[in-house]
Amino acid sequence: MAHGLAVSRNATAVGCVILLNAFAFSAFSAPPAPAKVPAPAKVPVHAEIPAPVMQVPLTPAPPPAPTFAASAKPWGKITSDKGQIWQLTKPEITIGSDATSDIVLADPTIAPHHCRITFASGNAAVEDLGSKSGTLVAGAALKPGHSFKVLNAVEIDPGAVTLQFVFLERGTVAPSQAPKTRKVVPKVKVVLPPKSRNTR
């Protein structure tokens, strides 16, 4: 009897061990499958439409300001009373004591910008620029705001300095600027014979 109880207890213990092993195997050998995460909803992508390009009409650039370009050949020459010589190549020549003048004269009677000589269409003109000592051309004093037209070699006296001006090249006068000639038709005087008197 005691032997039978011992066998049944052993059988019961073995059964419990088998059940525990089965439970442990089922709990740790096969992990549960991960839960499925739903995919994010697709957001519709709208195609970007490029903005219309505004075509602005191009405006022509303004013409450049006229500049006084130096010519290849000198058109005139100025000689001072001290023997200095200047070849005139620009259409506008300034005379003064300032370093920016084309002809610089170091004299106390000369203003920074004393006078100006312009050349156009084969003719030259001298103009005083408001100097205190004045400018003489051929012995005549220039009035402020008035220019003296130079046709031949002439003496120019800015202040106490004497300058001799001569033309080197006069150039040609354009046809539109040339003086128009007028044909002179000689007048013919017609002399009629005297009327005859009818006699009766």
DRENDREN-688971 format. One record per residue: residue number from 0; residue in one letter; chain; x, y negated, z negated of N, C-alpha, C in turn. Coordinates in nm, 3 decimals. Example, Ala and Ser with C-alpha at 12.3 -4.5 7.8 and 13.67 -1.06 7.14 Angstrom:
// DRENDREN-688971
0:A:A:1.319:0.569:-0.780:1.230:0.450:-0.780:1.320:0.330:-0.780 $
1:S:A:1.285:0.225:-0.708:1.367:0.106:-0.714:1.290:-0.003:-0.787 $
// end
This chain:
// DRENDREN-688971
0:M:A:0.084:0.121:0.000:0.000:0.000:0.000:0.086:-0.123:0.000 $
1:A:A:0.182:-0.120:-0.080:0.275:-0.234:-0.088:0.348:-0.247:0.041 $
2:H:A:0.378:-0.138:0.109:0.449:-0.146:0.236:0.360:-0.206:0.342 $
3:G:A:0.233:-0.175:0.339:0.139:-0.234:0.438:0.124:-0.381:0.421 $
4:L:A:0.119:-0.430:0.296:0.107:-0.575:0.273:0.229:-0.648:0.323 $
5:A:A:0.345:-0.580:0.301:0.468:-0.646:0.346:0.470:-0.657:0.496 $
6:V:A:0.423:-0.558:0.568:0.422:-0.562:0.716:0.327:-0.667:0.764 $
7:S:A:0.207:-0.675:0.698:0.111:-0.775:0.746:0.161:-0.914:0.721 $
8:R:A:0.232:-0.937:0.607:0.286:-1.071:0.579:0.394:-1.106:0.681 $
9:N:A:0.474:-1.006:0.714:0.579:-1.032:0.813:0.518:-1.067:0.948 $
10:A:A:0.413:-0.994:0.981:0.347:-1.019:1.110:0.286:-1.157:1.110 $
11:T:A:0.227:-1.195:0.998:0.168:-1.328:0.991:0.274:-1.435:1.003 $
12:A:A:0.391:-1.414:0.938:0.500:-1.512:0.945:0.554:-1.521:1.084 $
13:V:A:0.566:-1.407:1.151:0.618:-1.409:1.291:0.522:-1.481:1.382 $
14:G:A:0.391:-1.462:1.358:0.291:-1.530:1.442:0.297:-1.679:1.423 $
15:C:A:0.316:-1.719:1.299:0.325:-1.866:1.273:0.446:-1.925:1.341 $
16:V:A:0.557:-1.849:1.336:0.680:-1.899:1.401:0.659:-1.910:1.550 $
17:I:A:0.592:-1.812:1.610:0.567:-1.814:1.755:0.481:-1.932:1.791 $
18:L:A:0.375:-1.958:1.710:0.286:-2.073:1.739:0.361:-2.205:1.727 $
19:L:A:0.449:-2.215:1.623:0.525:-2.340:1.609:0.620:-2.359:1.724 $
20:N:A:0.685:-2.252:1.768:0.778:-2.263:1.882:0.704:-2.302:2.009 $
21:A:A:0.586:-2.245:2.030:0.509:-2.279:2.150:0.467:-2.425:2.148 $
22:F:A:0.424:-2.473:2.028:0.382:-2.613:2.018:0.500:-2.707:2.043 $
23:A:A:0.618:-2.671:1.986:0.737:-2.755:2.005:0.780:-2.754:2.149 $
24:F:A:0.771:-2.641:2.216:0.810:-2.633:2.358:0.719:-2.716:2.443 $
25:S:A:0.585:-2.704:2.409:0.491:-2.782:2.491:0.503:-2.931:2.463 $
26:A:A:0.552:-2.973:2.346:0.558:-3.115:2.310:0.683:-3.180:2.366 $
27:F:A:0.795:-3.105:2.369:0.922:-3.168:2.407:0.974:-3.124:2.541 $
28:S:A:0.930:-3.017:2.596:0.988:-2.972:2.722:0.931:-3.049:2.841 $
29:A:A:0.808:-3.084:2.844:0.745:-3.152:2.959:0.692:-3.287:2.914 $
30:P:A:0.766:-3.396:2.934:0.716:-3.530:2.893:0.598:-3.570:2.978 $
31:P:A:0.508:-3.648:2.922:0.390:-3.691:2.999:0.428:-3.780:3.115 $
32:A:A:0.356:-3.769:3.224:0.383:-3.848:3.345:0.353:-3.995:3.316 $
33:P:A:0.439:-4.087:3.367:0.414:-4.231:3.343:0.285:-4.277:3.406 $
34:A:A:0.226:-4.373:3.342:0.099:-4.427:3.395:0.127:-4.509:3.518 $
35:K:A:0.045:-4.499:3.616:0.060:-4.572:3.742:0.020:-4.718:3.721 $
36:V:A:0.113:-4.806:3.761:0.087:-4.950:3.752:0.027:-4.996:3.884 $
37:P:A:-0.085:-5.060:3.879:-0.145:-5.102:4.008:-0.059:-5.205:4.078 $
38:A:A:-0.045:-5.189:4.210:0.036:-5.281:4.291:-0.029:-5.418:4.292 $
39:P:A:0.055:-5.525:4.293:-0.004:-5.660:4.296:-0.078:-5.686:4.426 $
40:A:A:-0.182:-5.760:4.409:-0.264:-5.791:4.527:-0.184:-5.876:4.625 $
41:K:A:-0.195:-5.848:4.752:-0.125:-5.922:4.856:-0.190:-6.059:4.875 $
42:V:A:-0.105:-6.160:4.866:-0.153:-6.297:4.886:-0.138:-6.331:5.034 $
43:P:A:-0.242:-6.372:5.098:-0.229:-6.405:5.242:-0.135:-6.522:5.262 $
44:V:A:-0.041:-6.504:5.353:0.058:-6.608:5.384:0.009:-6.683:5.507 $
45:H:A:-0.007:-6.815:5.490:-0.051:-6.898:5.601:0.072:-6.951:5.675 $
46:A:A:0.071:-6.938:5.804:0.183:-6.987:5.886:0.188:-7.140:5.881 $
47:E:A:0.309:-7.195:5.861:0.325:-7.339:5.855:0.322:-7.397:5.997 $
48:I:A:0.234:-7.494:6.015:0.221:-7.558:6.146:0.307:-7.684:6.145 $
49:P:A:0.404:-7.695:6.236:0.490:-7.815:6.234:0.409:-7.940:6.262 $
50:A:A:0.447:-8.045:6.194:0.379:-8.173:6.214:0.411:-8.229:6.352 $
51:P:A:0.315:-8.294:6.415:0.341:-8.348:6.550:0.448:-8.457:6.545 $
52:V:A:0.536:-8.455:6.643:0.644:-8.553:6.651:0.595:-8.674:6.727 $
53:M:A:0.602:-8.790:6.663:0.559:-8.915:6.727:0.673:-8.968:6.814 $
54:Q:A:0.646:-8.987:6.939:0.745:-9.041:7.031:0.730:-9.191:7.038 $
55:V:A:0.830:-9.260:6.984:0.829:-9.406:6.983:0.905:-9.456:7.105 $
56:P:A:0.845:-9.540:7.187:0.916:-9.589:7.306:1.037:-9.672:7.266 $
57:L:A:1.148:-9.645:7.331:1.270:-9.716:7.301:1.268:-9.855:7.363 $
58:T:A:1.302:-9.953:7.283:1.307:-10.090:7.334:1.449:-10.119:7.382 $
59:P:A:1.464:-10.184:7.495:1.600:-10.212:7.544:1.676:-10.304:7.450 $
60:A:A:1.804:-10.278:7.437:1.889:-10.359:7.349:1.903:-10.500:7.406 $
61:P:A:1.909:-10.601:7.320:1.925:-10.738:7.370:2.059:-10.754:7.438 $
62:P:A:2.067:-10.840:7.539:2.195:-10.860:7.609:2.298:-10.919:7.515 $
63:P:A:2.423:-10.882:7.531:2.526:-10.936:7.441:2.544:-11.085:7.461 $
64:A:A:2.584:-11.151:7.353:2.606:-11.295:7.360:2.724:-11.325:7.452 $
65:P:A:2.714:-11.430:7.530:2.824:-11.461:7.621:2.950:-11.496:7.544 $
66:T:A:3.059:-11.444:7.591:3.189:-11.471:7.530:3.280:-11.536:7.634 $
67:F:A:3.372:-11.614:7.586:3.467:-11.680:7.673:3.587:-11.588:7.689 $
68:A:A:3.591:-11.519:7.802:3.701:-11.427:7.828:3.813:-11.502:7.901 $
69:A:A:3.936:-11.466:7.866:4.051:-11.529:7.928:4.067:-11.479:8.070 $
70:S:A:4.100:-11.569:8.162:4.122:-11.530:8.300:4.264:-11.481:8.317 $
71:A:A:4.289:-11.414:8.431:4.421:-11.358:8.454:4.523:-11.469:8.484 $
72:K:A:4.482:-11.569:8.560:4.573:-11.676:8.599:4.540:-11.803:8.521 $
73:P:A:4.640:-11.879:8.480:4.611:-12.006:8.413:4.553:-12.107:8.512 $
74:W:A:4.457:-12.180:8.467:4.393:-12.281:8.553:4.445:-12.421:8.524 $
75:G:A:4.517:-12.438:8.412:4.570:-12.569:8.379:4.690:-12.559:8.288 $
76:K:A:4.756:-12.671:8.268:4.875:-12.675:8.183:4.876:-12.807:8.106 $
77:I:A:4.917:-12.800:7.980:4.928:-12.918:7.894:5.071:-12.925:7.841 $
78:T:A:5.130:-13.042:7.853:5.266:-13.067:7.803:5.259:-13.180:7.701 $
79:S:A:5.319:-13.158:7.584:5.318:-13.261:7.480:5.437:-13.355:7.499 $
80:D:A:5.433:-13.466:7.425:5.543:-13.561:7.432:5.670:-13.508:7.367 $
81:K:A:5.661:-13.392:7.297:5.778:-13.328:7.238:5.831:-13.213:7.324 $
82:G:A:5.774:-13.195:7.442:5.823:-13.092:7.534:5.753:-12.958:7.519 $
83:Q:A:5.653:-12.947:7.435:5.580:-12.821:7.422:5.487:-12.803:7.543 $
84:I:A:5.475:-12.679:7.589:5.395:-12.647:7.707:5.297:-12.537:7.670 $
85:W:A:5.170:-12.556:7.710:5.065:-12.455:7.690:4.999:-12.425:7.824 $
86:Q:A:4.990:-12.296:7.855:4.918:-12.251:7.974:4.772:-12.228:7.936 $
87:L:A:4.681:-12.286:8.009:4.538:-12.277:7.978:4.477:-12.164:8.060 $
88:T:A:4.429:-12.061:7.990:4.367:-11.945:8.057:4.222:-11.925:8.016 $
89:K:A:4.182:-11.978:7.900:4.045:-11.960:7.853:3.956:-12.071:7.906 $
90:P:A:3.826:-12.044:7.927:3.736:-12.150:7.972:3.711:-12.257:7.867 $
91:E:A:3.748:-12.230:7.741:3.729:-12.329:7.635:3.855:-12.334:7.550 $
92:I:A:3.916:-12.451:7.543:4.041:-12.471:7.470:4.016:-12.575:7.360 $
93:T:A:4.046:-12.539:7.237:4.033:-12.632:7.125:4.171:-12.682:7.084 $
94:I:A:4.178:-12.812:7.052:4.302:-12.877:7.010:4.281:-12.930:6.869 $
95:G:A:4.373:-12.901:6.777:4.361:-12.946:6.640:4.478:-12.902:6.556 $
96:S:A:4.475:-12.939:6.428:4.582:-12.902:6.336:4.556:-12.770:6.265 $
97:D:A:4.434:-12.715:6.278:4.402:-12.588:6.213:4.465:-12.472:6.290 $
98:A:A:4.502:-12.368:6.216:4.569:-12.253:6.278:4.477:-12.178:6.373 $
99:T:A:4.346:-12.195:6.361:4.254:-12.125:6.451:4.238:-12.197:6.585 $
100:S:A:4.295:-12.313:6.601:4.285:-12.386:6.729:4.374:-12.319:6.832 $
101:D:A:4.336:-12.335:6.960:4.417:-12.278:7.067:4.549:-12.354:7.083 $
102:I:A:4.543:-12.485:7.068:4.664:-12.568:7.071:4.676:-12.635:6.935 $
103:V:A:4.776:-12.595:6.858:4.794:-12.646:6.722:4.895:-12.760:6.725 $
104:L:A:4.853:-12.877:6.676:4.939:-12.995:6.670:4.958:-13.033:6.523 $
105:A:A:5.083:-13.028:6.478:5.114:-13.061:6.338:5.141:-13.211:6.330 $
106:D:A:5.033:-13.287:6.316:5.045:-13.432:6.306:4.937:-13.481:6.210 $
107:P:A:4.969:-13.578:6.123:4.868:-13.624:6.027:4.749:-13.693:6.090 $
108:T:A:4.761:-13.739:6.213:4.648:-13.806:6.280:4.558:-13.707:6.353 $
109:I:A:4.592:-13.580:6.350:4.514:-13.478:6.422:4.420:-13.410:6.323 $
110:A:A:4.292:-13.405:6.357:4.192:-13.337:6.274:4.206:-13.186:6.290 $
111:P:A:4.151:-13.106:6.195:4.159:-12.960:6.209:4.105:-12.911:6.343 $
112:H:A:3.994:-12.965:6.387:3.939:-12.937:6.520:3.912:-13.073:6.584 $
113:H:A:4.011:-13.121:6.657:4.011:-13.260:6.703:3.929:-13.278:6.831 $
114:C:A:3.964:-13.205:6.936:3.894:-13.219:7.064:3.890:-13.084:7.134 $
115:R:A:3.818:-13.082:7.246:3.797:-12.956:7.318:3.801:-12.982:7.468 $
116:I:A:3.860:-12.887:7.541:3.865:-12.893:7.687:3.791:-12.771:7.740 $
117:T:A:3.695:-12.795:7.827:3.619:-12.684:7.888:3.644:-12.685:8.038 $
118:F:A:3.642:-12.566:8.095:3.668:-12.549:8.238:3.559:-12.463:8.298 $
119:A:A:3.494:-12.513:8.403:3.388:-12.438:8.470:3.373:-12.491:8.612 $
120:S:A:3.360:-12.398:8.707:3.335:-12.431:8.848:3.442:-12.525:8.903 $
121:G:A:3.565:-12.504:8.861:3.674:-12.583:8.915:3.687:-12.721:8.854 $
122:N:A:3.609:-12.755:8.755:3.614:-12.887:8.691:3.642:-12.870:8.543 $
123:A:A:3.710:-12.969:8.486:3.742:-12.970:8.344:3.679:-13.092:8.280 $
124:A:A:3.649:-13.078:8.150:3.589:-13.188:8.074:3.651:-13.189:7.935 $
125:V:A:3.675:-13.310:7.882:3.733:-13.329:7.748:3.627:-13.390:7.659 $
126:E:A:3.617:-13.338:7.537:3.516:-13.384:7.442:3.579:-13.399:7.305 $
127:D:A:3.555:-13.511:7.239:3.601:-13.530:7.103:3.504:-13.461:7.006 $
128:L:A:3.559:-13.394:6.905:3.479:-13.316:6.811:3.455:-13.391:6.680 $
129:G:A:3.441:-13.521:6.687:3.411:-13.600:6.568:3.532:-13.631:6.484 $
130:S:A:3.649:-13.647:6.546:3.770:-13.678:6.470:3.768:-13.825:6.425 $
131:K:A:3.844:-13.854:6.318:3.849:-13.990:6.265:3.936:-14.081:6.351 $
132:S:A:4.048:-14.026:6.401:4.139:-14.109:6.481:4.098:-14.120:6.626 $
133:G:A:4.003:-14.036:6.671:3.952:-14.046:6.807:4.041:-13.980:6.910 $
134:T:A:3.992:-13.981:7.035:4.063:-13.920:7.148:4.053:-14.014:7.267 $
135:L:A:4.167:-14.037:7.333:4.171:-14.119:7.454:4.198:-14.030:7.574 $
136:V:A:4.126:-14.055:7.681:4.149:-13.985:7.807:4.166:-14.092:7.915 $
137:A:A:4.284:-14.096:7.975:4.317:-14.199:8.075:4.300:-14.338:8.017 $
138:G:A:4.328:-14.353:7.888:4.319:-14.482:7.822:4.181:-14.520:7.773 $
139:A:A:4.080:-14.438:7.801:3.943:-14.469:7.759:3.908:-14.385:7.637 $
140:A:A:3.850:-14.448:7.536:3.811:-14.378:7.414:3.684:-14.298:7.438 $
141:L:A:3.684:-14.175:7.392:3.567:-14.089:7.408:3.465:-14.120:7.299 $
142:K:A:3.340:-14.129:7.338:3.233:-14.150:7.241:3.190:-14.015:7.184 $
143:P:A:3.151:-14.012:7.057:3.106:-13.884:6.998:2.985:-13.829:7.075 $
144:G:A:2.992:-13.702:7.105:2.883:-13.637:7.178:2.889:-13.653:7.327 $
145:H:A:2.989:-13.726:7.380:3.004:-13.745:7.524:3.135:-13.682:7.570 $
146:S:A:3.134:-13.627:7.690:3.254:-13.564:7.746:3.303:-13.644:7.866 $
147:F:A:3.432:-13.634:7.891:3.496:-13.703:8.003:3.531:-13.599:8.107 $
148:K:A:3.480:-13.614:8.227:3.506:-13.520:8.334:3.641:-13.549:8.397 $
149:V:A:3.726:-13.448:8.400:3.862:-13.462:8.452:3.867:-13.404:8.593 $
150:L:A:3.912:-13.486:8.686:3.922:-13.442:8.825:4.065:-13.420:8.870 $
151:N:A:4.159:-13.488:8.810:4.299:-13.478:8.848:4.384:-13.476:8.721 $
152:A:A:4.516:-13.482:8.741:4.607:-13.489:8.628:4.578:-13.614:8.547 $
153:V:A:4.580:-13.601:8.414:4.540:-13.712:8.330:4.615:-13.703:8.197 $
154:E:A:4.624:-13.817:8.129:4.686:-13.822:7.997:4.579:-13.817:7.890 $
155:I:A:4.596:-13.726:7.795:4.502:-13.708:7.684:4.575:-13.744:7.555 $
156:D:A:4.517:-13.834:7.477:4.580:-13.880:7.353:4.490:-13.848:7.234 $
157:P:A:4.504:-13.729:7.175:4.433:-13.703:7.049:4.513:-13.762:6.933 $
158:G:A:4.455:-13.857:6.862:4.529:-13.922:6.754:4.649:-13.997:6.808 $
159:A:A:4.765:-13.973:6.747:4.889:-14.039:6.790:4.973:-13.950:6.880 $
160:V:A:4.920:-13.838:6.926:4.993:-13.744:7.010:4.952:-13.767:7.156 $
161:T:A:5.052:-13.763:7.245:5.026:-13.779:7.388:5.044:-13.646:7.458 $
162:L:A:4.943:-13.606:7.534:4.945:-13.480:7.609:4.923:-13.510:7.756 $
163:Q:A:4.998:-13.441:7.840:4.982:-13.453:7.985:4.911:-13.328:8.036 $
164:F:A:4.798:-13.351:8.102:4.718:-13.239:8.152:4.725:-13.238:8.305 $
165:V:A:4.748:-13.117:8.361:4.749:-13.100:8.506:4.672:-12.973:8.540 $
166:F:A:4.610:-12.972:8.657:4.543:-12.852:8.709:4.646:-12.763:8.776 $
167:L:A:4.632:-12.633:8.755:4.712:-12.535:8.826:4.632:-12.462:8.931 $
168:E:A:4.504:-12.443:8.907:4.417:-12.375:9.003:4.276:-12.429:8.985 $
169:R:A:4.224:-12.485:9.090:4.090:-12.543:9.082:3.982:-12.442:9.115 $
170:G:A:4.018:-12.339:9.190:3.916:-12.242:9.229:3.831:-12.295:9.343 $
171:T:A:3.730:-12.220:9.378:3.639:-12.258:9.486:3.503:-12.288:9.428 $
172:V:A:3.434:-12.375:9.493:3.300:-12.413:9.449:3.200:-12.318:9.513 $
173:A:A:3.109:-12.267:9.433:3.007:-12.175:9.484:2.920:-12.245:9.587 $
174:P:A:2.868:-12.170:9.688:2.785:-12.235:9.790:2.666:-12.308:9.732 $
175:S:A:2.607:-12.254:9.622:2.489:-12.319:9.565:2.525:-12.450:9.495 $
176:Q:A:2.654:-12.466:9.459:2.697:-12.587:9.391:2.764:-12.686:9.486 $
177:A:A:2.789:-12.645:9.607:2.854:-12.734:9.702:2.758:-12.845:9.742 $
178:P:A:2.811:-12.965:9.764:2.721:-13.074:9.804:2.661:-13.047:9.941 $
179:K:A:2.534:-13.074:9.953:2.464:-13.052:10.079:2.494:-13.167:10.175 $
180:T:A:2.528:-13.128:10.296:2.555:-13.229:10.400:2.428:-13.254:10.478 $
181:R:A:2.411:-13.376:10.516:2.292:-13.413:10.590:2.333:-13.460:10.730 $
182:K:A:2.268:-13.402:10.826:2.297:-13.441:10.964:2.247:-13.583:10.990 $
183:V:A:2.335:-13.658:11.050:2.299:-13.795:11.085:2.266:-13.799:11.234 $
184:V:A:2.145:-13.832:11.262:2.101:-13.842:11.401:2.111:-13.988:11.444 $
185:P:A:2.189:-14.015:11.543:2.200:-14.155:11.586:2.067:-14.206:11.639 $
186:K:A:2.041:-14.327:11.601:1.917:-14.389:11.647:1.938:-14.448:11.787 $
187:V:A:1.847:-14.417:11.872:1.853:-14.467:12.010:1.746:-14.574:12.027 $
188:K:A:1.792:-14.687:12.064:1.698:-14.798:12.082:1.651:-14.800:12.227 $
189:V:A:1.524:-14.789:12.244:1.466:-14.789:12.379:1.420:-14.931:12.411 $
190:V:A:1.472:-14.981:12.520:1.435:-15.116:12.563:1.339:-15.104:12.680 $
191:L:A:1.221:-15.155:12.661:1.120:-15.152:12.765:1.131:-15.277:12.853 $
192:P:A:1.108:-15.262:12.980:1.112:-15.382:13.066:0.998:-15.477:13.032 $
193:P:A:1.019:-15.603:13.049:0.911:-15.697:13.017:0.790:-15.677:13.107 $
194:K:A:0.678:-15.704:13.050:0.555:-15.687:13.128:0.549:-15.792:13.239 $
195:S:A:0.511:-15.748:13.356:0.500:-15.843:13.468:0.364:-15.912:13.462 $
196:R:A:0.369:-16.038:13.490:0.245:-16.116:13.491:0.179:-16.109:13.629 $
197:N:A:0.051:-16.085:13.626:-0.023:-16.081:13.753:-0.051:-16.224:13.801 $
198:T:A:-0.007:-16.256:13.920:-0.034:-16.389:13.976:-0.149:-16.381:14.073 $
199:R:A:-0.233:-16.484:14.075:-0.346:-16.488:14.167:-0.310:-16.569:14.291 $
// end
